[in-house]
Every structure is written in C-alpha cells, then in structure tokens.
Amino acid sequence: MRPARVFLWTALAMVAFAGNSLLCRAALKDTAIDAATFSTIRMASGAIALWIIVRVRDGARPPEGSWLSAFWLVAYAIAFSFAYLTLTAATGALLLFGAVQATMIGAGLLKGERFTALQLGGVALALGGLAGLLLPGVSAPPPLGAALMLFAGLSWGFYSLRGRGAGDATRVTAGNFARAVPFAVLASILALARVSADTQGMLLAVASGAITSGVGYAIWYTALPHLKATVAATVQLSVPPIAALGAVLFLGESITLRLVACSVAILGGIAVVVTRR
C-alpha cells in the first residue's frame, strides 16, 4: 500500500475512534436515549456493519472471535456509555486512552519486559498527570464517571491483548461484535426500568456502531499491517486531542487548563514509553 494511502487510512481511523466519544456524549447529553440502550444498538449495528464488510470481502467464510473476548468488548462498551453520562468527551477520551495504554504496558511488565530509566520516568509522568486530573477540585471529573471510564479502558486493554495474533483482525472483530450483542441485550433487560430512547439518540447509536466502530475498526486493521508497532502505538496519542477539538466545535464543551496540562503529562509520558519500546 502506498504511504499516502496508509496515512489517509490511519488518519480516518483516529478520527473514527475520537468520533465514538463525541457520538456517545452527544447522545447521552442531548437526546432521550439511555446508556444501556445506546450500548445495545451500538453493538448490534457494529456487528451488522462488520458482517457486511467481511461478507463482501471474504464471501461466505464465517467470522471468527471468542466469547471471552466478546465479554471484554461489551464490558468496555457498557462502562464507556455509562461513564459519558457525566464526563465530557475530552476527559472521557483521555481517561479511556490512558487506561488502555496502562493496561498494555502493565501486561508487558508482567511478561518480563524491562524498562529503561527514561521509560520509568515516562510512566511516572503519566501517572502524575492522571493523579493531577483526578484530584478533587472544581474541574475534576465526577469520581463515578472517571472510575467507569478507567474500567472501560482496562476492558478494552484486555480485549486488545486477547486479539494479538488471533488471525484476521477484521473477521475476529466481526465475530466478537456478534457475540457481544446478547450480553448487551442482557444489560438492557437488567436496566429495563430506566429504558428510554428517541429517534435522534438511536441514529447516533447506529452511527457509533456502524461507522465509527465497525467501519473505523476495518479501516484501522487495513492500515495496521503497514505501520511499525511503535508508530501504531504512538499515532493513537492523537485520539484524545481530536476528541477534545471535536467537543469544542460540535458539543460546545470548554477545555480547562487542568485538562490541557494533565493531557500533556499523560500522553507525553506514554509516548516516551511506547517509542522507546
């Protein structure tokens, strides 16, 4: 694949990933849809979109995946949605991304990877930024929303770790999305007392599932084989800033000095770790 096309696919994938935060926050803030229903529609529409992509590309070959991976996928999706009941799009994206990378880095340490002094400094910087973001104060995120988003990031990290070397990434993701739908439906049944929805909210959920999740992942997995591992890890640092910019432009959110400073610390520290690996 030509470098220009790799750059284009990568950029589109990062915009799609940031778009998930924007669509979810917009739906839960400005429409009547509840978080569980949003998650269920997102999983279902993502499964349909990925099934179509795999069917067009591979014919009748069945999707792959596993039930355990599907569990971590839906755990991420549900925690992600409930977190955005209270978090801004920018703060949520930063917490999510930080938790995902922390999970991946932690898994490397448990497997015996050794960090240089510079990498340990990067870890300390990122942890300091996270602590600074979560410390009580006027601009601190709500504790429950922050905890849910950190759990969402942990779940996505586990999902990503399970997906390493699991075969064709798009087919595996399609199978995992399909298996995640029953879990999401069960969550909606448990939250039936609070179920609500409107047309706008459902359309945003479909867009999140089919476009920024389903098509977004397919684009990312198309570009990923053509990127070095360090480049693939580092380029994802762009997702929180893109989400923050989109939140200002489309959701009317404001960016605080505290968020900017903590973002620089968290993303800068992670960048040191992943680029030195």
C-alpha positions in Angstrom: 0.0 0.0 0.0 1.3 3.5 -0.9 2.4 5.7 2.0 -0.1 8.3 1.2 -3.0 5.8 1.4 -1.6 4.4 4.7 -1.6 7.9 6.1 -5.1 8.5 4.9 -6.5 5.3 6.4 -4.7 5.9 9.7 -6.0 9.4 10.0 -9.5 8.3 9.2 -9.3 5.6 11.8 -8.1 8.0 14.5 -11.0 10.4 13.6 -13.4 7.5 13.9 -12.1 6.4 17.3 -12.4 10.0 18.6 -15.9 10.1 17.0 -17.1 7.3 19.3 -16.6 9.6 22.3 -18.3 12.5 20.5 -21.3 10.5 19.4 -21.8 8.8 22.7 -21.5 12.0 24.7 -23.9 13.8 22.3 -26.5 11.1 22.5 -26.4 10.8 26.3 -26.3 14.6 26.8 -28.8 15.9 24.2 -31.2 13.0 23.5 -33.5 10.8 25.5 -31.6 7.5 24.9 -30.3 5.7 28.0 -26.8 4.3 28.3 -27.7 0.6 28.1 -29.9 1.0 25.0 -27.2 3.1 23.4 -24.7 0.3 24.0 -27.0 -2.4 22.7 -27.8 -0.5 19.5 -24.1 0.3 19.1 -23.0 -3.4 19.4 -25.8 -4.6 17.1 -25.2 -2.0 14.3 -21.4 -2.6 14.6 -22.0 -6.4 14.2 -24.1 -5.9 11.1 -21.6 -3.4 9.5 -18.7 -5.7 10.2 -20.6 -8.8 8.9 -21.3 -6.9 5.7 -17.7 -5.9 5.3 -16.4 -9.5 5.9 -19.1 -11.0 3.6 -18.2 -8.6 0.7 -14.5 -9.2 1.2 -14.4 -12.9 2.0 -17.6 -14.3 0.8 -19.4 -17.0 2.9 -16.4 -17.6 5.3 -17.7 -17.3 8.9 -16.5 -14.6 11.3 -14.0 -15.6 14.0 -13.7 -14.4 17.6 -14.4 -15.9 21.1 -17.0 -15.5 23.8 -14.4 -14.2 26.4 -13.2 -11.5 24.0 -16.9 -10.6 23.4 -17.4 -10.2 27.1 -14.5 -7.8 27.5 -15.8 -5.9 24.4 -19.2 -5.4 25.8 -17.8 -4.6 29.3 -15.9 -1.8 27.6 -18.9 -0.6 25.6 -21.3 -0.5 28.6 -18.9 1.2 31.0 -17.9 3.6 28.2 -21.6 4.6 27.8 -22.4 5.0 31.4 -19.3 7.0 32.0 -20.4 9.5 29.4 -23.5 10.3 31.4 -21.3 12.6 33.5 -17.9 13.0 31.7 -17.1 15.5 29.0 -16.0 14.0 25.6 -12.4 15.2 26.0 -11.9 14.0 29.6 -13.5 10.6 28.8 -11.3 10.1 25.8 -8.2 10.9 27.8 -9.1 8.6 30.7 -10.0 5.8 28.2 -6.8 6.1 26.2 -4.6 6.3 29.3 -6.2 3.2 30.9 -5.8 1.2 27.6 -2.2 2.1 27.3 -1.5 1.5 31.0 -3.1 -2.0 30.7 -0.9 -2.8 27.6 2.2 -1.5 29.3 1.4 -3.4 32.5 0.9 -6.6 30.6 4.4 -6.2 29.1 5.9 -5.7 32.6 4.2 -8.9 33.8 5.6 -10.8 30.9 9.1 -9.7 31.9 9.8 -6.7 29.8 12.3 -4.3 31.3 12.0 -0.5 31.1 14.9 1.9 30.9 15.3 4.8 33.3 13.8 7.1 30.7 10.7 4.8 30.3 10.2 4.7 34.0 10.3 8.4 34.0 7.6 8.4 31.3 5.5 6.1 33.5 5.9 8.4 36.5 5.0 11.4 34.4 1.8 9.7 33.0 0.8 8.6 36.5 1.4 12.1 37.8 -0.8 13.5 35.1 -3.6 11.0 35.9 -3.4 11.8 39.6 -3.5 15.5 38.8 -6.6 15.1 36.7 -8.4 13.0 39.3 -7.5 15.1 42.4 -10.6 16.9 43.9 -11.2 20.3 42.6 -13.6 22.5 40.6 -12.6 21.0 37.3 -12.1 17.4 38.5 -14.2 14.8 36.6 -17.0 13.1 38.6 -15.5 10.1 40.5 -18.0 7.5 39.4 -17.8 8.6 35.7 -14.0 8.5 35.9 -13.9 5.1 37.5 -16.3 3.7 34.9 -14.1 5.1 32.1 -11.0 3.7 33.6 -12.7 0.3 33.8 -13.7 0.7 30.1 -10.1 1.3 29.2 -9.0 -1.7 31.3 -11.6 -3.9 29.5 -10.5 -2.6 26.1 -6.9 -3.3 27.0 -7.8 -6.9 27.9 -9.7 -7.2 24.7 -6.8 -5.9 22.7 -4.3 -8.2 24.4 -6.5 -11.2 23.6 -6.7 -10.1 20.0 -3.0 -10.2 19.4 -2.1 -12.9 16.9 -5.7 -14.1 16.8 -5.9 -14.3 13.0 -7.6 -11.9 10.6 -8.3 -8.9 12.8 -11.5 -7.8 10.9 -13.0 -11.2 10.9 -12.2 -11.7 14.6 -13.7 -8.3 15.4 -16.8 -9.1 13.4 -17.3 -12.4 15.4 -16.7 -10.7 18.7 -19.2 -7.9 18.0 -21.8 -10.6 17.0 -21.2 -12.5 20.3 -21.3 -9.2 22.3 -24.9 -8.5 21.2 -26.6 -11.0 23.6 -24.5 -9.6 26.5 -25.6 -6.1 25.6 -29.2 -7.1 25.4 -29.0 -8.7 28.8 -27.6 -5.4 30.2 -30.6 -3.6 28.6 -33.0 -6.1 30.2 -31.4 -5.5 33.6 -31.8 -1.7 33.1 -35.3 -2.0 31.8 -36.8 0.2 34.5 -34.8 3.1 33.1 -35.1 2.4 29.4 -35.8 5.3 27.1 -35.0 6.3 23.5 -35.8 8.7 20.8 -35.0 8.7 17.0 -32.0 11.1 17.3 -30.4 9.0 20.1 -30.9 5.8 18.2 -29.4 7.3 15.0 -26.4 8.4 17.0 -26.0 4.9 18.4 -26.2 3.4 14.9 -23.6 5.8 13.6 -21.3 5.0 16.6 -21.7 1.2 16.0 -21.8 1.0 12.2 -19.4 3.9 11.2 -17.0 4.9 13.9 -16.8 1.4 15.4 -17.4 -1.1 12.6 -16.0 0.8 9.6 -13.5 2.5 11.8 -12.0 -0.8 13.0 -12.0 -2.2 9.5 -10.0 0.9 8.3 -7.6 0.7 11.2 -6.9 -3.0 10.6 -6.3 -2.3 6.9 -3.6 0.3 7.8 -2.1 -1.5 10.8 -0.1 -4.1 8.9 1.8 -1.3 7.2 2.7 0.5 10.4 5.6 -0.2 12.7 4.5 -1.2 16.2 5.9 2.0 17.8 4.2 4.1 15.1 0.9 2.3 15.6 1.1 2.9 19.4 2.2 6.5 19.1 -0.3 7.6 16.5 -3.1 6.7 18.9 -1.9 9.6 21.0 -3.8 11.8 18.6 -7.3 10.4 19.6 -7.8 12.5 22.8 -6.8 15.8 21.2 -9.0 15.1 18.2 -11.9 14.3 20.6 -11.2 17.5 22.6 -11.2 19.6 19.4 -14.4 18.0 18.2 -16.0 18.5 21.7 -15.3 22.2 21.4 -16.5 22.5 17.8 -19.6 20.3 18.0 -20.6 19.9 21.6 -19.9 23.4 23.0 -17.5 22.0 25.6 -14.7 24.1 27.1 -11.1 22.9 27.7 -9.6 23.7 31.1 -6.0 24.5 31.8 -6.0 21.5 34.1 -7.1 19.2 31.4 -4.5 20.5 29.0 -1.7 20.2 31.5 -2.7 16.7 32.6 -3.1 15.6 28.9 0.4 16.7 28.1 1.7 14.8 31.1 -0.3 11.6 30.4 0.2 11.5 26.7 3.8 12.6 26.8 4.7 10.0 29.4 3.0 7.3 27.4 4.8 8.5 24.2 8.1 8.1 25.9 7.3 4.5 27.0 6.0 3.3 23.7 8.5 4.9 21.4 11.4 3.6 23.5 10.0 0.1 23.2 
